[in-house]
Amino acid sequence: MLTGMLKTTPQTLNAIRTVDAALVKAMRSELAARIDRLVDGEGAFATLIPRLFLGKVSQALHPVHTVYEPALCVIAQGTKRVLLGDEV
């Protein structure tokens, strides 16, 4: 990060955050486009890498009650809402 080379002021930090946010947005858009090219339709799709799945859902669905194995999930586009008891 550039903060070590620049004078750290609130304006500098805001500029760096703006650039970082733009880069993250661009990378997420590219990831979403790549996933879209790799999957055929909606749902979860296995890859050649064991336990790596790509998923695509285009519209909000009704709540699904399920238990998942521990996992790392990356949301490339849109949002996901998880409920645990009364916690969102």
N, C-alpha and C positions, 0 to 999 in steps of 0.2 A: 504494500500500500504506500501511497505517496506521503503519508503524514510525517514520516521521519525526515523528509527532504523539504517540507514546506513549513512556514510559520503556521502554527496551529491557532486559528481563530475560528469563531463560530461561522463566519462566512466561508472559510476554507473547508471546514468540516461539512457544511451544507452542500457545497459544490461537489465534494468527493462522494457524499451520499447520493446526490442526484445522478452522478456518472455511474456509480455502482448499481443503483436501481435500474438505470437504462440498460446496462450490460446484462443484469439478471433477467430483465424482461425480454431482451433479444435472445438470450440463451434458452429461456423457457419456450419462446415461440418456435425456435429451431427444433427443440426437443419434441414439442407437440406435432410439428410437421413431419418429423422422422417417424414418430410412432404411428401417425395417420397413414403413412406410406407402407408401414410394415404389417398393420393389422387389417383383417378382412372383415369389416362389420363391427358389431358391438360386442362387448364382453371382455373376458380375460383370455389371453393367448400365451401358451407356453413358448419359450424360445429354446435355442440349442444350449443355452447356459442353464444348468440344473437350478431349479427353484427361482428362476427369473421369469416373471410374467409381465406382459404389457397389457394394459387394459384401456378400453374406450367406452365411455357412456356419454351420449349426446344430450340427454335430457334427465331432469331430476326424476328419481324413482321414489316410490313409497318407502318408508323406513324398513330396513331389513334387520331382523334380529339374528345375530350370529356371533360366534366366537372365532377370532383369528389367532393363528400362531403369531408369535412375535415377528415383526417385519419392519422393513424400512419402506415407506411409501413416498414417492415423489409425485406431486401434483403438477403436471406440466401446463395445464390450462384449466381455468375454472376453479371451483372450490369443492371441498368435501367437508361434511359436518359429521362428527362422531359424538355420540351420546353415551355416557357411562353413568347410570343412575340418574341423578339430577344434574350432573355436570355435562357441559357442552364443550 
